[in-house]
């Protein structure tokens, strides 16, 4: 149920999982289905529509046993990769960088065993607090979340849901963990039917949702797990239990072919339609009857025309005979446990590492900053509010599924999005007024900024934003302009999008609005001029809006200059943005010796361990694919014993020959300086952003909710940096925290303090202030893309310069995030070079 997501089948819904019974002691690997491919886009199309990057969704936690995800029928299913999210959640980003791998988890569990062992055998047996093999970080992690939620926010759950939690607590350890060494007993325990207290139905407002999805509500009784014999009825349902190669093996028996599961299933049905291909059994097809199918065929049924259900039944039973009995975690309790995670994390993003990281951070020997831990119990005012938020997430998934996950949407899909937009618009307007009232009279100290991310209005605002884009595609520009005006009039939700809204609104006013609004007696030329003046004012408002991030300033400035020329405004009254005019990065070329890992040519003697080729372009390379990593000879190493290095280190050595000092840090120096300069602002009190004592930053740092509540403090600090006080701030923080090596996000204590003070001194207050403002506004989005090399030099007169260099070998090209940072840096007057590494020779290692 996460917003930002990764695989559309796991975006905002919880899927049933079938787990194999009777594994005979053999642990199976996880089954991972390749998610539907999706184009990631950023920027604007020709009409100025924002091509938005959807937020990525971490995959749900994987159980210890083999996980069978619901298939995506359009998936190729050729490969099986690890779907574990590479993007950290807010909570994981705030916790220190610690080991969370298998070794770290085993170390934790061993420590728990040792702690419990101190009780003595008699105490352990009497209190039943520990039995060997019964210590799991996963069980501890979920129980930590459940206990915390029930202690502070049990009012968000009704009597039936509380009953499920009590039944969970009463489960044996084996049932909670599904220990692979002993499956039969816990599986039976999970399949017991348990009664629940009766609860009255509540009325919920879920605009945009057709109906509540099946399996999301509890009845008068429930089970924790379902059995495959009772729920696997179709071939599609059964096929998810097998890997692609396993399904191909079954298909080969009947000479069916296909590249992926969808094609294989269709081929199986076509093949089974041939009466001579299969003998369909009229009697119940048990596992034994399937095994004897080739020897015993019912001649009567052989002459009958098999129905689709009969054809499916044959292959379903064959698949179940292959897998053995399976269980699936029941949907309703599973979705209830997801709701526990949502309430515990205060976030729609979570992975299996989110809870384990908290526990491992507790036992890590680290020093953390001092701050006030605050966990509010009124995030959701009521159970109804929580359920509406969940429903809004499902509605958003429907929109994203049409616009983002299935290629270019057709007209019918766009119309569906527009219908959803119209359904939620009235509710969105009501919630806007409610949230504004809270902001004016209830919230204090910026409390509402992070909490609003868990409001249905936050999700609805994103859908309204998407709906405005669809209005533009339908050429309903007047309605689109009205919606953009409403989005800009509110200042509570999605502040990071305000720059895009100003850009689109100004474009509409410049090109379309003159023909759509009454002229009020103006001539056609006067009407066009009138709306261009309005567009000019919109751009000026955007530049003055404190919530518009720096990355949008350049495009707004370009449009202002264009409009002023079109309106023929006198030169002395035009804006002058010369101080932020972008400069193209200077290109520099370094030549070096590239090392190739490919085998040497066959014509050379096998005894040679290396060969030198003067024209590397004529030789095959193991790293010629675009973006491939290359290995070079370090020019600073002795010629008689050359050492290997990366292309960035090779270029850095050449820059040192030109008098520069530097680091290959890829933004590490900038993030370290930001942590020094904004240390006290990072850990100032803001409610709800410090939920554990083990955080290295506030939870909202990686979101657009960080900047607005700290606007005053951030701007004051930026002014101090601009006025040349940066060195004093860095030195003060180093004096206070270096000895303890306090864990702070982005701060690398290995950078020499003398280097950092020298860098701040020659960086320039305005330039450093601009870089820090970008990170303060969008730390999560702009943490990457900084040029590879950070360089500086100082002459004998004390004058110096700071420079960034982006290193590109012959197979690389700039990404969008790298271009954005180059724009920011050059706009701030910082020199940027594009360093091209060219191989003058290639050395093959045999």
C-alpha positions, -999 to 999 in steps of 0.1 A, spaced: 0 0 0 28 23 -8 27 54 -30 60 53 -46 64 21 -61 82 -3 -80 60 -29 -93 24 -21 -102 12 -54 -88 26 -44 -54 19 -7 -55 -12 -2 -33 -26 -36 -26 -17 -66 -5 -16 -98 -24 -22 -133 -12 8 -155 -10 8 -193 -13 34 -211 7 43 -247 1 36 -273 27 57 -304 31 90 -292 18 108 -322 31 134 -302 48 145 -285 15 143 -248 16 132 -233 -17 144 -200 -31 120 -171 -33 100 -169 -65 103 -134 -79 83 -123 -109 97 -96 -131 76 -65 -126 59 -48 -156 84 -26 -173 76 11 -170 92 41 -187 105 66 -162 102 101 -175 109 136 -162 104 170 -176 77 183 -199 63 173 -233 58 196 -262 27 211 -247 44 217 -214 28 188 -196 48 175 -167 60 140 -172 61 130 -136 82 104 -120 60 82 -100 71 75 -65 86 41 -62 70 14 -40 91 -10 -20 81 -46 -22 62 -60 8 82 -81 32 90 -116 20 83 -146 43 110 -171 52 94 -197 29 89 -196 -8 68 -166 -18 44 -169 -47 33 -135 -60 2 -129 -80 14 -128 -116 14 -100 -140 0 -115 -171 19 -91 -193 52 -100 -177 78 -117 -197 88 -138 -168 121 -147 -184 142 -136 -155 140 -137 -118 157 -108 -100 156 -96 -65 127 -73 -61 139 -59 -29 136 -21 -31 167 -1 -37 151 31 -25 151 36 12 120 45 32 118 76 52 126 56 84 154 36 69 169 69 55 168 84 90 185 55 107 223 50 106 241 30 79 244 -4 96 246 -40 85 212 -55 79 223 -86 61 220 -122 72 251 -121 93 238 -90 113 204 -107 119 221 -139 131 243 -118 154 212 -102 169 194 -135 174 225 -150 190 227 -120 213 190 -125 223 197 -162 230 226 -152 252 205 -127 271 177 -151 277 202 -178 287 212 -157 317 178 -164 332 188 -200 339 171 -232 328 145 -233 355 134 -197 349 132 -202 312 110 -233 316 87 -218 342 82 -185 324 83 -200 289 102 -169 276 127 -187 255 133 -220 238 163 -227 217 156 -218 181 128 -195 190 145 -162 186 137 -144 154 143 -108 145 113 -108 122 89 -119 149 104 -94 173 101 -67 147 64 -72 140 55 -76 176 73 -43 184 52 -25 158 20 -42 170 26 -35 207 35 2 200 3 7 179 -20 -10 203 -6 9 232 -10 44 216 -36 41 189 -59 12 195 -88 35 188 -81 31 151 -92 -5 152 -126 -20 159 -135 -49 182 -131 -76 154 -96 -63 145 -85 -62 181 -98 -98 183 -74 -107 154 -45 -92 172 -53 -112 204 -55 -143 183 -21 -135 168 -6 -131 202 -20 -165 212 -4 -182 182 26 -205 189 60 -193 179 61 -218 150 29 -204 136 40 -168 139 73 -176 122 65 -206 100 97 -224 110 107 -245 80 119 -274 101 84 -280 115 55 -270 92 26 -294 98 15 -283 132 18 -245 127 0 -247 94 -29 -265 110 -30 -238 136 -31 -210 110 -60 -227 93 -82 -230 124 -114 -210 121 -116 -184 148 -147 -164 159 -147 -126 161 -170 -102 180 -197 -85 160 -191 -49 149 -214 -24 133 -208 -13 98 -194 23 95 -202 47 66 -170 56 48 -164 82 21 -143 66 -6 -148 88 -37 -133 74 -69 -135 38 -56 -160 16 -74 -164 -7 -44 -144 -20 -14 -120 -47 -27 -129 -82 -18 -109 -95 12 -104 -62 29 -130 -67 56 -134 -92 84 -165 -113 90 -178 -131 120 -149 -156 118 -115 -158 101 -85 -179 94 -49 -168 92 -43 -190 61 -62 -206 33 -56 -240 17 -48 -243 -20 -73 -271 -26 -101 -248 -17 -90 -217 -36 -69 -228 -66 -95 -233 -93 -82 -218 -125 -51 -224 -146 -40 -188 -140 -42 -192 -103 -23 -224 -103 4 -212 -127 17 -187 -102 29 -216 -80 55 -225 -106 85 -208 -120 86 -202 -157 110 -231 -163 88 -254 -142 57 -245 -163 77 -250 -195 85 -285 -183 48 -293 -179 41 -277 -213 68 -298 -230 49 -330 -219 20 -320 -242 42 -302 -268 29 -267 -259 53 -238 -264 55 -201 -253 81 -175 -242 63 -164 -211 35 -176 -188 7 -159 -207 18 -176 -240 23 -209 -223 -12 -209 -207 -28 -201 -241 -8 -228 -257 -18 -253 -231 -54 -246 -237 -50 -249 -274 -32 -281 -271 -57 -296 -247 -84 -287 -272 -71 -315 -293 -90 -346 -280 -61 -369 -289 -36 -349 -270 -51 -355 -236 -75 -379 -219 -99 -359 -197 -111 -379 -168 -147 -377 -157 -139 -390 -123 -124 -368 -97 -88 -361 -107 -68 -369 -76 -30 -368 -74 -29 -406 -79 -52 -404 -110 -31 -378 -125 0 -400 -121 -18 -429 -138 -32 -407 -166 -10 -419 -193 -18 -456 -185 -55 -454 -178 -77 -432 -201 -114 -430 -199 -125 -438 -235 -159 -423 -230 -145 -390 -219 -119 -392 -247 -147 -389 -272 -163 -359 -254 -155 -323 -262 -137 -310 -231 -149 -277 -216 -125 -249 -206 -131 -259 -169 -122 -295 -176 -91 -285 -195 -81 -262 -167 -89 -288 -141 -64 -313 -156 -35 -289 -156 -45 -274 -122 -43 -309 -107 -10 -316 -125 5 -284 -111 -8 -291 -76 7 -326 -79 40 -309 -87 39 -284 -59 22 -304 -32 -4 -287 -9 0 -250 -4 -13 -224 20 -20 -187 13 -21 -161 40 -56 -149 42 -62 -115 26 -82 -97 54 -58 -104 83 -29 -96 60 -43 -62 50 -50 -55 86 -13 -62 95 -4 -38 66 -25 -12 84 -5 -17 115 27 -10 96 11 21 81 2 35 115 35 25 131 57 40 104 36 71 97 45 64 62 31 45 32 65 31 24 80 2 43 101 -29 35 112 -59 54 143 -40 65 123 -11 80 116 -28 114 148 -49 115 168 -17 110 153 -2 141 162 -32 162 197 -35 148 202 3 154 194 -3 190 223 -26 196 248 -7 174 275 10 193 269 45 178 265 80 191 234 97 180 224 134 180 204 148 209 169 157 200 133 154 213 116 122 204 80 129 196 53 104 185 19 119 183 -12 96 188 -35 118 167 -21 113 132 -55 98 122 -83 115 140 -105 84 137 -108 49 122 -129 64 94 -101 88 84 -76 59 83 -99 38 61 -105 67 37 -67 72 34 -63 35 25 -91 39 -1 -75 70 -15 -43 50 -20 -62 23 -39 -78 50 -61 -44 65 -68 -32 31 -79 -59 29 -104 -49 62 -119 -12 53 -119 -19 20 -134 -35 37 -164 -11 66 -168 22 51 -157 24 13 -158 9 2 -191 25 22 -218 8 52 -235 -28 54 -222 -56 52 -248 -86 76 -249 -107 52 -228 -81 51 -201 -77 89 -201 -115 92 -198 -115 68 -168 -89 90 -151 -110 121 -159 -141 104 -143 -121 96 -112 -109 132 -111 -145 145 -112 -156 121 -85 -129 131 -60 -129 168 -68 -158 178 -44 -143 157 -15 -109 173 -22 -123 208 -19 -140 199 14 -108 184 29 -88 214 17 -109 237 39 -107 213 69 -69 211 66 -66 249 63 -87 252 95 -64 228 113 -33 247 101 -48 280 113 -61 269 147 -48 234 157 -13 227 145 17 246 158 54 246 153 51 231 118 34 200 132 11 197 102 36 196 74 47 159 79 13 147 92 -5 159 61 13 133 40 -10 108 57 -42 128 49 -65 116 21 -63 152 8 -26 146 1 -34 117 -21 -63 134 -37 -41 164 -45 -18 142 -65 -48 127 -84 -61 163 -91 -26 171 -104 -28 141 -127 -63 150 -137 -52 185 -147 -27 169 -171 -54 147 -186 -76 178 -191 -48 193 -211 -46 161 -233 -83 165 -240 -77 202 -249 -99 214 -220 -75 242 -213 -99 265 -196 -108 238 -170 -72 229 -167 -63 265 -160 -90 267 -133 -76 236 -116 -40 249 -117 -52 281 -101 -69 262 -73 -38 240 -68 -16 272 -65 -41 289 -41 -36 261 -16 -2 259 1 -5 228 22 -1 199 -2 27 189 -26 48 221 -23 75 206 -45 51 206 -75 44 243 -73 71 252 -98 56 228 -124 21 243 -118 34 279 -123 51 268 -155 21 251 -170 -3 279 -159 19 305 -176 21 284 -207 -17 282 -209 -21 319 -203 5 327 -230 -10 305 -257 -46 295 -250 -65 317 -226 -70 347 -249 -93 326 -271 -112 310 -242 -121 339 -220 -143 369 -229 -124 398 -244 -144 424 -225 -143 448 -255 -106 443 -262 -93 437 -298 -78 404 -306 -42 418 -303 -51 435 -271 -66 403 -257 -35 383 -265 -13 410 -249 -36 411 -218 -31 374 -212 7 375 -219 9 402 -192 -10 378 -169 15 350 -178 43 373 -170 28 380 -136 24 342 -130 61 337 -137 71 365 -114 48 351 -87 66 317 -92 100 332 -86 88 350 -55 71 319 -41 93 305 -13 80 270 -19 92 269 -55 124 250 -56 155 264 -73 155 239 -102 124 256 -116 138 291 -115 157 289 -147 127 279 -168 106 306 -152 133 332 -159 135 321 -195 98 325 -200 99 360 -183 125 372 -208 106 357 -237 73 374 -226 90 407 -220 104 407 -255 70 398 -269 53 426 -250 80 450 -262 88 462 -227 114 489 -225 149 475 -219 153 494 -187 122 478 -172 130 443 -182 144 418 -157 181 411 -158 190 375 -148 226 378 -159 239 369 -125 224 335 -128 229 329 -165 239 294 -172 273 286 -186 280 255 -205 304 231 -188 339 234 -202 350 202 -219 384 187 -211 400 155 -224 425 132 -205 442 103 -222 451 72 -204 457 35 -206 426 13 -203 428 -22 -189 406 -48 -206 395 -79 -189 387 -97 -222 409 -126 -233 440 -117 -254 438 -123 -292 442 -160 -301 472 -152 -323 493 -141 -293 514 -166 -273 495 -180 -244 524 -173 -221 519 -136 -223 500 -122 -194 492 -88 -210 493 -72 -244 492 -36 -255 471 -24 -283 477 11 -296 443 15 -312 418 4 -286 388 11 -308 397 -19 -330 397 -44 -301 367 -59 -284 361 -48 -248 343 -63 -219 331 -28 -209 321 -13 -242 284 -14 -233 269 19 -225 274 28 -189 299 -1 -183 326 5 -157 361 7 -170 395 1 -154 425 23 -161 462 25 -152 467 51 -125 491 77 -140 504 86 -106 517 51 -100 553 40 -109 557 30 -145 575 -2 -135 546 -13 -112 514 3 -125 483 1 -103 447 -1 -114 421 26 -107 387 37 -119 382 63 -146 374 89 -120 406 83 -101 426 84 -133 411 119 -142 417 130 -106 454 122 -108 456 143 -140 438 172 -123 464 170 -95 491 175 -121 473 207 -130 475 220 -94 441 210 -81 434 191 -49 402 171 -48 381 141 -39 362 116 -60 331 120 -37 301 122 -61 284 147 -38 299 134 -6 317 168 1 285 187 -5 265 165 17 291 167 44 292 205 43 254 206 44 254 184 75 280 206 92 262 239 83 226 227 90 233 204 120 213 224 145 184 230 120 183 193 112 177 184 148 156 213 159 122 203 174 95 196 149 67 172 161 65 137 147 97 136 127 118 120 155 102 87 164 132 68 177 163 78 196 185 62 168 179 86 139 206 104 119 181 129 105 144 139 108 120 116 89 109 144 66 143 153 53 139 132 22 105 146 14 91 180 4 78 184 39 112 193 53 116 228 40 82 246 46 81 243 85 117 253 88 116 281 62 126 308 86 155 289 102 168 277 68 167 312 52 185 327 82 212 300 79 215 306 42 220 344 49 247 336 74 265 314 49 262 341 22 277 366 47 308 344 51 300 327 85 302 292 71 337 285 84 327 294 119 297 271 118 317 242 105 344 246 131 319 248 159 301 216 149 335 198 144 346 209 179 314 197 195 310 163 178 342 151 162 354 132 193 321 113 196 318 109 158 281 116 160 260 98 134 245 125 111 231 119 76 256 126 49 284 136 73 316 118 65 341 124 94 370 111 73 372 144 54 400 164 69 387 195 88 415 216 74 404 208 39 368 215 46 376 249 62 397 258 32 369 247 8 343 268 26 366 298 26 371 298 -12 337 283 -22 320 317 -20 292 325 3 265 329 -24 275 298 -43 276 276 -12 243 291 0 227 281 -34 239 245 -32 227 242 4 193 256 -5 188 229 -32 196 202 -7 173 218 19 144 219 -5 149 185 -21 175 164 -2 159 131 -13 157 140 -50 189 159 -54 212 138 -33 224 121 -65 236 135 -97 263 157 -83 294 157 -105 319 130 -97 350 151 -87 351 179 -63 382 200 -69 398 232 -55 430 251 -56 445 281 -40 473 303 -54 501 321 -36 480 353 -32 453 333 -13 428 334 -42 413 301 -51 385 285 -70 362 255 -65 353 233 -95 332 203 -102 341 177 -129 318 151 -143 338 122 -157 326 104 -188 343 76 -206 334 68 -242 304 47 -232 288 73 -208 264 102 -212 248 127 -189 217 117 -170 188 141 -163 198 145 -126 233 153 -136 222 180 -160 200 195 -133 230 198 -110 252 212 -137 225 239 -142 224 247 -105 261 249 -102 268 270 -133 238 292 -123 255 298 -90 287 308 -107 306 276 -100 329 263 -127 319 228 -140 339 207 -164 329 178 -185 359 155 -184 362 130 -213 384 100 -207 400 86 -239 421 55 -241 453 61 -260 460 24 -256 444 -7 -242 462 -33 -221 446 -67 -221 452 -89 -190 453 -126 -196 
